[in-house]
């Protein structure tokens, strides 16, 4: 019979120990001395015999009843788990609160089998560029339909056909053209100064749509954010994608994205889609307050970091030319091959161009 490596007795000796105590009524301490074991061991085998008979005297499995999972360290797995949870309102997880606490996050993650310390959860949030006061404002949507809207978008993207396109839409700005601050390479006696009060050289708004299947950006410049400019962008997409059967448009809950005028225009365009040989337009809005899931925000953050951060354009037209050149170069590189584009300046975009519930597309440093 195979014994445990540290076993002091075999099945026969255990039977003798039990017999001496139960049948001959000898003192457990005397039996322990004779068999060179502790009185505790004698009591253990007597107890097992009375519970299970002779079967209880065999070696049992040394496998523990419960194996605690090692706590997750800060990394991609814990990051995705934390932010997928942090984006949804606490009420979805049964907490009667409007903001998340570290203890709440840890409790829900543990219930899902993801064990991590409060310290490691806090490290993950801070490494993403957020502090707890900001996280309460920018990282959690209070939309009661949050889960449903996210699931619809995720399912639509997973089943997207070749004759369908999905667009992430938003506006960048208003952006004032003036001298911008930031880190730059300077000599030992140089100190770059940015005036606190400046006369703006003009301002602009970039209205843009990101095709998630091709990773291509359509854009134009606007002077204001309103329904008319949104309709203009919808018509631009409709014209550029005439050969497609359907296009999906996803945007945040800004008033000009949900106006009655916009929906009436889209309904009118859909009524003429077959006559115009144009695609059918479907709207899949993001949850309210969930700009962090809008993929094009990541493109805007990468653009701001590359050509707006630390800039000093001579005029409004120079700024427009730089932005247009950025999008043109980005589209060309992703069109030629994403492997090459990954090493270009847009490799610093906060999130890749595909939808994930754990995305943090809006970089607070470059937006």
Phi, psi and omega in degrees: 000135181281125179257159171296152185300326183258012181293132179266345183225156175257181182298321181295315180296322180295323178296319178295319179300313181296318181296318182295325182279316186275311185281314184267356176055039176279157181291134179304325181294321179292319178296321179298318179296320183292321181267004176059046174230175180273154175304329179298321178294320178299312179298325180297314183287328175294318180296317179296322179296317181291335181273316188234006181072206182294336177297330180287350181270353175282160177295132175267172179291140178269006179295131180293150179294330182218128178251104181294137179287139178297137182295137180290138174269161176304127182181188185296321182296312180291323178301310182296321180294317182294312186284332173298324179279319185294332181289333181271153180293148180303331181298333178295338180254011175091013179259128179276065182221161177259345179225154180280149168242157179301320181296323179293315179301314182296320181296316181292319179297318179297322179296334178269005179087012180252102186264123178207150179282158177299326180296315181292325176296317178296321179298317180300317181294317181291324179295335178282359176097013184243153171243162192298323179296319178291323183298325180294334184266317194256344190256354185237127175269140178256014179292121180296341179260022185306304184299318181297316181294319179295317181295321179297315179297315181297317180293319179299315180294323181290339182247018183295130182266171184295331181261023177233150179224148182236126185243134170262123190237139174193179178237144176251125179116189009296138181246118180275128180277108178199179180290129185249147178276173179147174180282141177209160180284121183227151178287173184297334181247013179263147175213108181286129183250138176240114182299139179292321180249121182226152172272122181292141177272007181132168178223157181211163174232134176257115173264124188216156177226132180253119176282111185289336180281328181252348183059044180243143184251128169256135183209163168204167183260140180233166175256347181205165175255113177201181183296323181300319180291325177294318177298322178299319179291321178299316180293326176297315178296317180300321180288316183289336183244042182297331183280355182271153179279324183208145173233140177253134179244128180234128180210174182280187187267031176297149184303323182284352175267354183225023181282154178297325179298319180295314181294324177295321179293317179295320177297320178296315180297321179294327177294332179257009185299314181293320180293323182271359186054047182241161182284154172285141184251126178240138180257127175235086186290150172286160174299152179299137179071023183244046179298337180295344178265353183281109189301325184293340174299326177294320177295317179297319180295319177296320178296314181298320179294323186279316190233355178250317175303127177069025184264165175206071184286145184289331183203173177297321181294324177295320178295317178298318181297320180294318179294315179298320179294323179298310181295322180296316180292320178298313179300317182296317182291319178287333176290324181281333180158125184291336179297319178291320184292334182297339180262004180270184186296333181281003170293346180269009175296138186301327183221146177291167187276054169213153191280128174220140178297341181268004184295145169233080189281339185261099181286118183295343181275335186230055179210000000 
